[in-house]
Amino acid sequence: MLENLAIHSHGIRQIGTPGMDGTEGVTQCPVLPGNTFKYEFKVDRPGTYLYHAHYGMQREARLYGSIRVSVAGGKIESFAYD
Ligand SMILES: [Cu+2]
């Protein structure tokens, strides 16, 4: 079954790129079946973030994951992630 798609990220401050937040119907139109969309944004703080599909039952179908952003320049973080 072909469905629309939008990928929402949590915790990433979309400074200057609100259209990359992935909340379908709020910050972007859905990506229609057969089309592509490239999410492009800068992450201003290192950390571990969550993304998930924002349409229908795709999240329950396990379209979700994490984005890990390391400290720039190989610096050591003040605390570590598992
Ligand atoms: Cu969300």
PDB file of the backbone (N, CA, C, O) and the ligand in Angstrom, with CONECT records:
HET     CU  A 101       1
ATOM      1  N   MET A   1       0.846  -1.189   0.000  1.00  0.00           N
ATOM      2  CA  MET A   1       0.000   0.000   0.000  1.00  0.00           C
ATOM      3  C   MET A   1       0.886   1.245   0.000  1.00  0.00           C
ATOM      4  O   MET A   1       1.797   1.365   0.819  1.00  0.00           O
ATOM      5  N   LEU A   2       0.622   2.145  -0.898  1.00  0.00           N
ATOM      6  CA  LEU A   2       1.405   3.379  -0.969  1.00  0.00           C
ATOM      7  C   LEU A   2       0.772   4.431  -0.073  1.00  0.00           C
ATOM      8  O   LEU A   2      -0.444   4.623  -0.080  1.00  0.00           O
ATOM      9  N   GLU A   3       1.604   5.101   0.692  1.00  0.00           N
ATOM     10  CA  GLU A   3       1.128   6.134   1.612  1.00  0.00           C
ATOM     11  C   GLU A   3       1.984   7.373   1.496  1.00  0.00           C
ATOM     12  O   GLU A   3       3.103   7.322   0.985  1.00  0.00           O
ATOM     13  N   ASN A   4       1.462   8.476   1.967  1.00  0.00           N
ATOM     14  CA  ASN A   4       2.256   9.688   2.127  1.00  0.00           C
ATOM     15  C   ASN A   4       3.306   9.440   3.200  1.00  0.00           C
ATOM     16  O   ASN A   4       3.246   8.445   3.923  1.00  0.00           O
ATOM     17  N   LEU A   5       4.269  10.353   3.298  1.00  0.00           N
ATOM     18  CA  LEU A   5       5.318  10.201   4.302  1.00  0.00           C
ATOM     19  C   LEU A   5       5.788  11.567   4.785  1.00  0.00           C
ATOM     20  O   LEU A   5       5.861  12.524   4.015  1.00  0.00           O
ATOM     21  N   ALA A   6       6.099  11.637   6.051  1.00  0.00           N
ATOM     22  CA  ALA A   6       6.794  12.788   6.644  1.00  0.00           C
ATOM     23  C   ALA A   6       7.582  12.238   7.823  1.00  0.00           C
ATOM     24  O   ALA A   6       7.089  11.378   8.553  1.00  0.00           O
ATOM     25  N   ILE A   7       8.782  12.720   8.009  1.00  0.00           N
ATOM     26  CA  ILE A   7       9.639  12.259   9.107  1.00  0.00           C
ATOM     27  C   ILE A   7       9.842  13.409  10.084  1.00  0.00           C
ATOM     28  O   ILE A   7      10.401  14.449   9.737  1.00  0.00           O
ATOM     29  N   HIS A   8       9.377  13.202  11.308  1.00  0.00           N
ATOM     30  CA  HIS A   8       9.453  14.226  12.340  1.00  0.00           C
ATOM     31  C   HIS A   8      10.628  13.934  13.262  1.00  0.00           C
ATOM     32  O   HIS A   8      10.816  12.801  13.705  1.00  0.00           O
ATOM     33  N   SER A   9      11.407  14.956  13.543  1.00  0.00           N
ATOM     34  CA  SER A   9      12.522  14.790  14.480  1.00  0.00           C
ATOM     35  C   SER A   9      12.176  15.489  15.794  1.00  0.00           C
ATOM     36  O   SER A   9      11.500  16.517  15.813  1.00  0.00           O
ATOM     37  N   HIS A  10      12.652  14.911  16.878  1.00  0.00           N
ATOM     38  CA  HIS A  10      12.393  15.464  18.203  1.00  0.00           C
ATOM     39  C   HIS A  10      13.685  15.998  18.807  1.00  0.00           C
ATOM     40  O   HIS A  10      14.729  15.349  18.732  1.00  0.00           O
ATOM     41  N   GLY A  11      13.610  17.160  19.394  1.00  0.00           N
ATOM     42  CA  GLY A  11      14.730  17.731  20.139  1.00  0.00           C
ATOM     43  C   GLY A  11      15.683  18.569  19.312  1.00  0.00           C
ATOM     44  O   GLY A  11      16.505  19.301  19.864  1.00  0.00           O
ATOM     45  N   ILE A  12      15.584  18.473  18.014  1.00  0.00           N
ATOM     46  CA  ILE A  12      16.468  19.264  17.160  1.00  0.00           C
ATOM     47  C   ILE A  12      15.805  20.615  16.932  1.00  0.00           C
ATOM     48  O   ILE A  12      14.695  20.705  16.408  1.00  0.00           O
ATOM     49  N   ARG A  13      16.507  21.648  17.335  1.00  0.00           N
ATOM     50  CA  ARG A  13      15.961  22.994  17.155  1.00  0.00           C
ATOM     51  C   ARG A  13      16.127  23.372  15.681  1.00  0.00           C
ATOM     52  O   ARG A  13      17.250  23.535  15.203  1.00  0.00           O
ATOM     53  N   GLN A  14      15.050  23.507  14.991  1.00  0.00           N
ATOM     54  CA  GLN A  14      15.092  23.817  13.552  1.00  0.00           C
ATOM     55  C   GLN A  14      15.219  25.326  13.383  1.00  0.00           C
ATOM     56  O   GLN A  14      14.301  25.998  12.912  1.00  0.00           O
ATOM     57  N   ILE A  15      16.367  25.834  13.774  1.00  0.00           N
ATOM     58  CA  ILE A  15      16.601  27.277  13.676  1.00  0.00           C
ATOM     59  C   ILE A  15      16.833  27.642  12.210  1.00  0.00           C
ATOM     60  O   ILE A  15      17.828  27.236  11.609  1.00  0.00           O
ATOM     61  N   GLY A  16      15.917  28.400  11.652  1.00  0.00           N
ATOM     62  CA  GLY A  16      16.009  28.819  10.256  1.00  0.00           C
ATOM     63  C   GLY A  16      15.525  27.785   9.258  1.00  0.00           C
ATOM     64  O   GLY A  16      15.501  28.047   8.056  1.00  0.00           O
ATOM     65  N   THR A  17      15.133  26.596   9.749  1.00  0.00           N
ATOM     66  CA  THR A  17      14.651  25.540   8.847  1.00  0.00           C
ATOM     67  C   THR A  17      13.367  24.905   9.387  1.00  0.00           C
ATOM     68  O   THR A  17      13.297  23.682   9.512  1.00  0.00           O
ATOM     69  N   PRO A  18      12.353  25.709   9.706  1.00  0.00           N
ATOM     70  CA  PRO A  18      11.138  25.125  10.290  1.00  0.00           C
ATOM     71  C   PRO A  18      10.457  24.117   9.375  1.00  0.00           C
ATOM     72  O   PRO A  18       9.745  23.235   9.856  1.00  0.00           O
ATOM     73  N   GLY A  19      10.661  24.229   8.077  1.00  0.00           N
ATOM     74  CA  GLY A  19      10.048  23.299   7.133  1.00  0.00           C
ATOM     75  C   GLY A  19      10.681  21.926   7.141  1.00  0.00           C
ATOM     76  O   GLY A  19      10.213  21.031   6.437  1.00  0.00           O
ATOM     77  N   MET A  20      11.747  21.735   7.929  1.00  0.00           N
ATOM     78  CA  MET A  20      12.437  20.454   8.003  1.00  0.00           C
ATOM     79  C   MET A  20      12.039  19.660   9.242  1.00  0.00           C
ATOM     80  O   MET A  20      12.608  18.602   9.508  1.00  0.00           O
ATOM     81  N   ASP A  21      11.076  20.157   9.994  1.00  0.00           N
ATOM     82  CA  ASP A  21      10.664  19.504  11.236  1.00  0.00           C
ATOM     83  C   ASP A  21       9.843  18.249  11.004  1.00  0.00           C
ATOM     84  O   ASP A  21       9.790  17.373  11.867  1.00  0.00           O
ATOM     85  N   GLY A  22       9.215  18.156   9.868  1.00  0.00           N
ATOM     86  CA  GLY A  22       8.539  16.921   9.505  1.00  0.00           C
ATOM     87  C   GLY A  22       7.172  16.696  10.106  1.00  0.00           C
ATOM     88  O   GLY A  22       6.690  15.563  10.119  1.00  0.00           O
ATOM     89  N   THR A  23       6.540  17.727  10.599  1.00  0.00           N
ATOM     90  CA  THR A  23       5.181  17.541  11.101  1.00  0.00           C
ATOM     91  C   THR A  23       4.209  17.828   9.956  1.00  0.00           C
ATOM     92  O   THR A  23       3.894  18.973   9.631  1.00  0.00           O
ATOM     93  N   GLU A  24       3.769  16.761   9.386  1.00  0.00           N
ATOM     94  CA  GLU A  24       2.876  16.838   8.222  1.00  0.00           C
ATOM     95  C   GLU A  24       1.628  17.644   8.542  1.00  0.00           C
ATOM     96  O   GLU A  24       0.981  17.433   9.568  1.00  0.00           O
ATOM     97  N   GLY A  25       1.310  18.548   7.673  1.00  0.00           N
ATOM     98  CA  GLY A  25       0.123  19.370   7.860  1.00  0.00           C
ATOM     99  C   GLY A  25       0.364  20.583   8.728  1.00  0.00           C
ATOM    100  O   GLY A  25      -0.503  21.452   8.826  1.00  0.00           O
ATOM    101  N   VAL A  26       1.533  20.663   9.366  1.00  0.00           N
ATOM    102  CA  VAL A  26       1.854  21.804  10.220  1.00  0.00           C
ATOM    103  C   VAL A  26       3.043  22.555   9.636  1.00  0.00           C
ATOM    104  O   VAL A  26       2.952  23.750   9.354  1.00  0.00           O
ATOM    105  N   THR A  27       4.163  21.851   9.456  1.00  0.00           N
ATOM    106  CA  THR A  27       5.361  22.525   8.940  1.00  0.00           C
ATOM    107  C   THR A  27       5.705  22.087   7.521  1.00  0.00           C
ATOM    108  O   THR A  27       6.547  22.712   6.877  1.00  0.00           O
ATOM    109  N   GLN A  28       5.083  21.043   7.029  1.00  0.00           N
ATOM    110  CA  GLN A  28       5.351  20.632   5.656  1.00  0.00           C
ATOM    111  C   GLN A  28       4.187  19.840   5.097  1.00  0.00           C
ATOM    112  O   GLN A  28       3.380  19.269   5.832  1.00  0.00           O
ATOM    113  N   CYS A  29       4.124  19.822   3.781  1.00  0.00           N
ATOM    114  CA  CYS A  29       3.169  18.947   3.104  1.00  0.00           C
ATOM    115  C   CYS A  29       3.768  17.545   3.106  1.00  0.00           C
ATOM    116  O   CYS A  29       4.990  17.408   3.146  1.00  0.00           O
ATOM    117  N   PRO A  30       2.956  16.517   3.065  1.00  0.00           N
ATOM    118  CA  PRO A  30       3.503  15.167   3.038  1.00  0.00           C
ATOM    119  C   PRO A  30       4.247  14.895   1.737  1.00  0.00           C
ATOM    120  O   PRO A  30       3.971  15.501   0.701  1.00  0.00           O
ATOM    121  N   VAL A  31       5.182  13.982   1.815  1.00  0.00           N
ATOM    122  CA  VAL A  31       5.855  13.500   0.611  1.00  0.00           C
ATOM    123  C   VAL A  31       4.930  12.463  -0.005  1.00  0.00           C
ATOM    124  O   VAL A  31       4.581  11.472   0.636  1.00  0.00           O
ATOM    125  N   LEU A  32       4.541  12.694  -1.236  1.00  0.00           N
ATOM    126  CA  LEU A  32       3.576  11.810  -1.887  1.00  0.00           C
ATOM    127  C   LEU A  32       4.266  10.565  -2.423  1.00  0.00           C
ATOM    128  O   LEU A  32       5.452  10.606  -2.752  1.00  0.00           O
ATOM    129  N   PRO A  33       3.541   9.465  -2.512  1.00  0.00           N
ATOM    130  CA  PRO A  33       4.122   8.226  -3.046  1.00  0.00           C
ATOM    131  C   PRO A  33       4.784   8.469  -4.406  1.00  0.00           C
ATOM    132  O   PRO A  33       4.205   9.107  -5.286  1.00  0.00           O
ATOM    133  N   GLY A  34       5.984   7.960  -4.558  1.00  0.00           N
ATOM    134  CA  GLY A  34       6.726   8.109  -5.807  1.00  0.00           C
ATOM    135  C   GLY A  34       7.603   9.348  -5.851  1.00  0.00           C
ATOM    136  O   GLY A  34       8.435   9.482  -6.749  1.00  0.00           O
ATOM    137  N   ASN A  35       7.433  10.265  -4.890  1.00  0.00           N
ATOM    138  CA  ASN A  35       8.247  11.477  -4.838  1.00  0.00           C
ATOM    139  C   ASN A  35       9.347  11.321  -3.801  1.00  0.00           C
ATOM    140  O   ASN A  35       9.315  10.389  -2.996  1.00  0.00           O
ATOM    141  N   THR A  36      10.315  12.220  -3.813  1.00  0.00           N
ATOM    142  CA  THR A  36      11.378  12.217  -2.808  1.00  0.00           C
ATOM    143  C   THR A  36      11.431  13.576  -2.133  1.00  0.00           C
ATOM    144  O   THR A  36      10.962  14.579  -2.673  1.00  0.00           O
ATOM    145  N   PHE A  37      12.012  13.588  -0.941  1.00  0.00           N
ATOM    146  CA  PHE A  37      12.216  14.830  -0.191  1.00  0.00           C
ATOM    147  C   PHE A  37      13.470  14.650   0.629  1.00  0.00           C
ATOM    148  O   PHE A  37      13.632  13.623   1.288  1.00  0.00           O
ATOM    149  N   LYS A  38      14.360  15.622   0.606  1.00  0.00           N
ATOM    150  CA  LYS A  38      15.607  15.546   1.359  1.00  0.00           C
ATOM    151  C   LYS A  38      15.533  16.510   2.533  1.00  0.00           C
ATOM    152  O   LYS A  38      15.413  17.722   2.352  1.00  0.00           O
ATOM    153  N   TYR A  39      15.605  15.957   3.738  1.00  0.00           N
ATOM    154  CA  TYR A  39      15.625  16.798   4.933  1.00  0.00           C
ATOM    155  C   TYR A  39      17.043  17.330   5.119  1.00  0.00           C
ATOM    156  O   TYR A  39      18.000  16.559   5.188  1.00  0.00           O
ATOM    157  N   GLU A  40      17.168  18.629   5.199  1.00  0.00           N
ATOM    158  CA  GLU A  40      18.476  19.261   5.405  1.00  0.00           C
ATOM    159  C   GLU A  40      18.353  20.292   6.522  1.00  0.00           C
ATOM    160  O   GLU A  40      17.520  21.197   6.456  1.00  0.00           O
ATOM    161  N   PHE A  41      19.191  20.147   7.547  1.00  0.00           N
ATOM    162  CA  PHE A  41      19.174  21.090   8.677  1.00  0.00           C
ATOM    163  C   PHE A  41      20.493  20.979   9.422  1.00  0.00           C
ATOM    164  O   PHE A  41      21.223  19.999   9.269  1.00  0.00           O
ATOM    165  N   LYS A  42      20.789  21.971  10.215  1.00  0.00           N
ATOM    166  CA  LYS A  42      21.978  21.944  11.056  1.00  0.00           C
ATOM    167  C   LYS A  42      21.540  21.664  12.487  1.00  0.00           C
ATOM    168  O   LYS A  42      20.520  22.178  12.946  1.00  0.00           O
ATOM    169  N   VAL A  43      22.313  20.854  13.180  1.00  0.00           N
ATOM    170  CA  VAL A  43      22.049  20.552  14.589  1.00  0.00           C
ATOM    171  C   VAL A  43      23.022  21.382  15.404  1.00  0.00           C
ATOM    172  O   VAL A  43      24.236  21.252  15.247  1.00  0.00           O
ATOM    173  N   ASP A  44      22.500  22.233  16.270  1.00  0.00           N
ATOM    174  CA  ASP A  44      23.353  23.169  17.000  1.00  0.00           C
ATOM    175  C   ASP A  44      23.857  22.636  18.332  1.00  0.00           C
ATOM    176  O   ASP A  44      24.700  23.264  18.972  1.00  0.00           O
ATOM    177  N   ARG A  45      23.349  21.486  18.756  1.00  0.00           N
ATOM    178  CA  ARG A  45      23.796  20.922  20.037  1.00  0.00           C
ATOM    179  C   ARG A  45      24.021  19.415  19.875  1.00  0.00           C
ATOM    180  O   ARG A  45      23.173  18.722  19.312  1.00  0.00           O
ATOM    181  N   PRO A  46      25.140  18.912  20.357  1.00  0.00           N
ATOM    182  CA  PRO A  46      25.353  17.467  20.290  1.00  0.00           C
ATOM    183  C   PRO A  46      24.336  16.747  21.173  1.00  0.00           C
ATOM    184  O   PRO A  46      23.815  17.317  22.132  1.00  0.00           O
ATOM    185  N   GLY A  47      24.062  15.492  20.837  1.00  0.00           N
ATOM    186  CA  GLY A  47      23.129  14.723  21.640  1.00  0.00           C
ATOM    187  C   GLY A  47      22.532  13.584  20.837  1.00  0.00           C
ATOM    188  O   GLY A  47      22.922  13.325  19.699  1.00  0.00           O
ATOM    189  N   THR A  48      21.580  12.913  21.455  1.00  0.00           N
ATOM    190  CA  THR A  48      20.874  11.820  20.800  1.00  0.00           C
ATOM    191  C   THR A  48      19.428  12.246  20.608  1.00  0.00           C
ATOM    192  O   THR A  48      18.766  12.671  21.554  1.00  0.00           O
ATOM    193  N   TYR A  49      18.953  12.134  19.404  1.00  0.00           N
ATOM    194  CA  TYR A  49      17.626  12.615  19.047  1.00  0.00           C
ATOM    195  C   TYR A  49      16.795  11.475  18.471  1.00  0.00           C
ATOM    196  O   TYR A  49      17.321  10.435  18.073  1.00  0.00           O
ATOM    197  N   LEU A  50      15.510  11.694  18.440  1.00  0.00           N
ATOM    198  CA  LEU A  50      14.560  10.702  17.934  1.00  0.00           C
ATOM    199  C   LEU A  50      13.926  11.212  16.646  1.00  0.00           C
ATOM    200  O   LEU A  50      13.641  12.402  16.514  1.00  0.00           O
ATOM    201  N   TYR A  51      13.708  10.307  15.703  1.00  0.00           N
ATOM    202  CA  TYR A  51      12.883  10.645  14.546  1.00  0.00           C
ATOM    203  C   TYR A  51      11.850   9.548  14.353  1.00  0.00           C
ATOM    204  O   TYR A  51      12.065   8.395  14.727  1.00  0.00           O
ATOM    205  N   HIS A  52      10.739   9.922  13.770  1.00  0.00           N
ATOM    206  CA  HIS A  52       9.713   8.922  13.486  1.00  0.00           C
ATOM    207  C   HIS A  52       8.817   9.408  12.364  1.00  0.00           C
ATOM    208  O   HIS A  52       8.732  10.604  12.084  1.00  0.00           O
ATOM    209  N   ALA A  53       8.155   8.466  11.733  1.00  0.00           N
ATOM    210  CA  ALA A  53       7.185   8.796  10.695  1.00  0.00           C
ATOM    211  C   ALA A  53       6.013   9.522  11.336  1.00  0.00           C
ATOM    212  O   ALA A  53       5.681   9.291  12.499  1.00  0.00           O
ATOM    213  N   HIS A  54       5.412  10.375  10.583  1.00  0.00           N
ATOM    214  CA  HIS A  54       4.354  11.202  11.141  1.00  0.00           C
ATOM    215  C   HIS A  54       3.056  11.030  10.358  1.00  0.00           C
ATOM    216  O   HIS A  54       2.244  11.952  10.281  1.00  0.00           O
ATOM    217  N   TYR A  55       2.866   9.857   9.785  1.00  0.00           N
ATOM    218  CA  TYR A  55       1.674   9.641   8.975  1.00  0.00           C
ATOM    219  C   TYR A  55       1.096   8.261   9.276  1.00  0.00           C
ATOM    220  O   TYR A  55       1.815   7.263   9.315  1.00  0.00           O
ATOM    221  N   GLY A  56      -0.197   8.231   9.482  1.00  0.00           N
ATOM    222  CA  GLY A  56      -0.911   6.967   9.641  1.00  0.00           C
ATOM    223  C   GLY A  56      -0.283   6.052  10.686  1.00  0.00           C
ATOM    224  O   GLY A  56       0.037   6.477  11.795  1.00  0.00           O
ATOM    225  N   MET A  57      -0.118   4.812  10.315  1.00  0.00           N
ATOM    226  CA  MET A  57       0.395   3.789  11.238  1.00  0.00           C
ATOM    227  C   MET A  57       1.876   3.487  10.998  1.00  0.00           C
ATOM    228  O   MET A  57       2.371   2.461  11.465  1.00  0.00           O
ATOM    229  N   GLN A  58       2.580   4.341  10.295  1.00  0.00           N
ATOM    230  CA  GLN A  58       3.983   4.070   9.972  1.00  0.00           C
ATOM    231  C   GLN A  58       4.866   4.001  11.214  1.00  0.00           C
ATOM    232  O   GLN A  58       5.802   3.203  11.260  1.00  0.00           O
ATOM    233  N   ARG A  59       4.585   4.817  12.208  1.00  0.00           N
ATOM    234  CA  ARG A  59       5.372   4.775  13.453  1.00  0.00           C
ATOM    235  C   ARG A  59       5.182   3.418  14.127  1.00  0.00           C
ATOM    236  O   ARG A  59       6.147   2.803  14.581  1.00  0.00           O
ATOM    237  N   GLU A  60       3.945   2.962  14.188  1.00  0.00           N
ATOM    238  CA  GLU A  60       3.674   1.660  14.798  1.00  0.00           C
ATOM    239  C   GLU A  60       4.291   0.541  13.967  1.00  0.00           C
ATOM    240  O   GLU A  60       4.571  -0.537  14.491  1.00  0.00           O
ATOM    241  N   ALA A  61       4.506   0.787  12.676  1.00  0.00           N
ATOM    242  CA  ALA A  61       5.154  -0.193  11.802  1.00  0.00           C
ATOM    243  C   ALA A  61       6.683  -0.088  11.903  1.00  0.00           C
ATOM    244  O   ALA A  61       7.410  -0.680  11.106  1.00  0.00           O
ATOM    245  N   ARG A  62       7.145   0.661  12.877  1.00  0.00           N
ATOM    246  CA  ARG A  62       8.570   0.774  13.235  1.00  0.00           C
ATOM    247  C   ARG A  62       9.381   1.692  12.327  1.00  0.00           C
ATOM    248  O   ARG A  62      10.583   1.493  12.150  1.00  0.00           O
ATOM    249  N   LEU A  63       8.734   2.679  11.763  1.00  0.00           N
ATOM    250  CA  LEU A  63       9.517   3.671  11.033  1.00  0.00           C
ATOM    251  C   LEU A  63       9.923   4.754  12.028  1.00  0.00           C
ATOM    252  O   LEU A  63       9.307   5.817  12.094  1.00  0.00           O
ATOM    253  N   TYR A  64      10.963   4.468  12.797  1.00  0.00           N
ATOM    254  CA  TYR A  64      11.515   5.412  13.764  1.00  0.00           C
ATOM    255  C   TYR A  64      12.967   5.026  14.025  1.00  0.00           C
ATOM    256  O   TYR A  64      13.398   3.923  13.688  1.00  0.00           O
ATOM    257  N   GLY A  65      13.706   5.935  14.623  1.00  0.00           N
ATOM    258  CA  GLY A  65      15.104   5.649  14.931  1.00  0.00           C
ATOM    259  C   GLY A  65      15.729   6.802  15.685  1.00  0.00           C
ATOM    260  O   GLY A  65      15.042   7.726  16.121  1.00  0.00           O
ATOM    261  N   SER A  66      17.038   6.736  15.832  1.00  0.00           N
ATOM    262  CA  SER A  66      17.740   7.776  16.567  1.00  0.00           C
ATOM    263  C   SER A  66      18.789   8.427  15.673  1.00  0.00           C
ATOM    264  O   SER A  66      19.279   7.830  14.714  1.00  0.00           O
ATOM    265  N   ILE A  67      19.110   9.644  16.010  1.00  0.00           N
ATOM    266  CA  ILE A  67      20.171  10.408  15.343  1.00  0.00           C
ATOM    267  C   ILE A  67      21.146  10.811  16.442  1.00  0.00           C
ATOM    268  O   ILE A  67      20.773  11.492  17.398  1.00  0.00           O
ATOM    269  N   ARG A  68      22.378  10.392  16.298  1.00  0.00           N
ATOM    270  CA  ARG A  68      23.375  10.765  17.299  1.00  0.00           C
ATOM    271  C   ARG A  68      24.315  11.795  16.690  1.00  0.00           C
ATOM    272  O   ARG A  68      24.895  11.578  15.627  1.00  0.00           O
ATOM    273  N   VAL A  69      24.452  12.904  17.374  1.00  0.00           N
ATOM    274  CA  VAL A  69      25.317  13.995  16.916  1.00  0.00           C
ATOM    275  C   VAL A  69      26.447  14.148  17.929  1.00  0.00           C
ATOM    276  O   VAL A  69      26.210  14.433  19.103  1.00  0.00           O
ATOM    277  N   SER A  70      27.670  13.956  17.463  1.00  0.00           N
ATOM    278  CA  SER A  70      28.838  14.061  18.333  1.00  0.00           C
ATOM    279  C   SER A  70      29.292  15.510  18.446  1.00  0.00           C
ATOM    280  O   SER A  70      28.902  16.369  17.656  1.00  0.00           O
ATOM    281  N   VAL A  71      30.115  15.752  19.435  1.00  0.00           N
ATOM    282  CA  VAL A  71      30.707  17.069  19.617  1.00  0.00           C
ATOM    283  C   VAL A  71      31.671  17.308  18.458  1.00  0.00           C
ATOM    284  O   VAL A  71      32.434  16.420  18.076  1.00  0.00           O
ATOM    285  N   ALA A  72      31.627  18.502  17.911  1.00  0.00           N
ATOM    286  CA  ALA A  72      32.490  18.830  16.769  1.00  0.00           C
ATOM    287  C   ALA A  72      33.959  18.850  17.184  1.00  0.00           C
ATOM    288  O   ALA A  72      34.289  19.148  18.332  1.00  0.00           O
ATOM    289  N   GLY A  73      34.814  18.535  16.253  1.00  0.00           N
ATOM    290  CA  GLY A  73      36.248  18.649  16.468  1.00  0.00           C
ATOM    291  C   GLY A  73      36.845  17.557  17.327  1.00  0.00           C
ATOM    292  O   GLY A  73      37.970  17.702  17.804  1.00  0.00           O
ATOM    293  N   GLY A  74      36.120  16.457  17.541  1.00  0.00           N
ATOM    294  CA  GLY A  74      36.658  15.348  18.309  1.00  0.00           C
ATOM    295  C   GLY A  74      36.793  15.627  19.795  1.00  0.00           C
ATOM    296  O   GLY A  74      37.479  14.886  20.499  1.00  0.00           O
ATOM    297  N   LYS A  75      36.157  16.672  20.283  1.00  0.00           N
ATOM    298  CA  LYS A  75      36.223  16.986  21.709  1.00  0.00           C
ATOM    299  C   LYS A  75      35.449  15.938  22.498  1.00  0.00           C
ATOM    300  O   LYS A  75      34.556  15.277  21.966  1.00  0.00           O
ATOM    301  N   ILE A  76      35.799  15.796  23.760  1.00  0.00           N
ATOM    302  CA  ILE A  76      35.147  14.835  24.648  1.00  0.00           C
ATOM    303  C   ILE A  76      33.917  15.486  25.291  1.00  0.00           C
ATOM    304  O   ILE A  76      33.974  16.610  25.791  1.00  0.00           O
ATOM    305  N   GLU A  77      32.806  14.743  25.262  1.00  0.00           N
ATOM    306  CA  GLU A  77      31.598  15.248  25.895  1.00  0.00           C
ATOM    307  C   GLU A  77      31.725  15.177  27.414  1.00  0.00           C
ATOM    308  O   GLU A  77      32.483  14.360  27.938  1.00  0.00           O
ATOM    309  N   SER A  78      30.995  16.020  28.113  1.00  0.00           N
ATOM    310  CA  SER A  78      31.058  16.026  29.573  1.00  0.00           C
ATOM    311  C   SER A  78      30.397  14.782  30.159  1.00  0.00           C
ATOM    312  O   SER A  78      30.657  14.446  31.315  1.00  0.00           O
ATOM    313  N   PHE A  79      29.566  14.101  29.413  1.00  0.00           N
ATOM    314  CA  PHE A  79      28.977  12.823  29.816  1.00  0.00           C
ATOM    315  C   PHE A  79      28.816  11.985  28.560  1.00  0.00           C
ATOM    316  O   PHE A  79      28.718  12.520  27.456  1.00  0.00           O
ATOM    317  N   ALA A  80      28.789  10.692  28.728  1.00  0.00           N
ATOM    318  CA  ALA A  80      28.765   9.800  27.568  1.00  0.00           C
ATOM    319  C   ALA A  80      27.376   9.188  27.400  1.00  0.00           C
ATOM    320  O   ALA A  80      26.580   9.131  28.338  1.00  0.00           O
ATOM    321  N   TYR A  81      27.110   8.732  26.174  1.00  0.00           N
ATOM    322  CA  TYR A  81      25.868   8.046  25.864  1.00  0.00           C
ATOM    323  C   TYR A  81      26.150   6.557  25.780  1.00  0.00           C
ATOM    324  O   TYR A  81      27.271   6.157  25.465  1.00  0.00           O
ATOM    325  N   ASP A  82      25.165   5.744  26.052  1.00  0.00           N
ATOM    326  CA  ASP A  82      25.292   4.297  25.858  1.00  0.00           C
ATOM    327  C   ASP A  82      25.222   3.992  24.384  1.00  0.00           C
ATOM    328  O   ASP A  82      25.307   2.829  23.990  1.00  0.00           O
TER     329      ASP A  82
HETATM  330 CU    CU A 101       6.943  13.487  16.628  1.00  0.00          CU2+
END
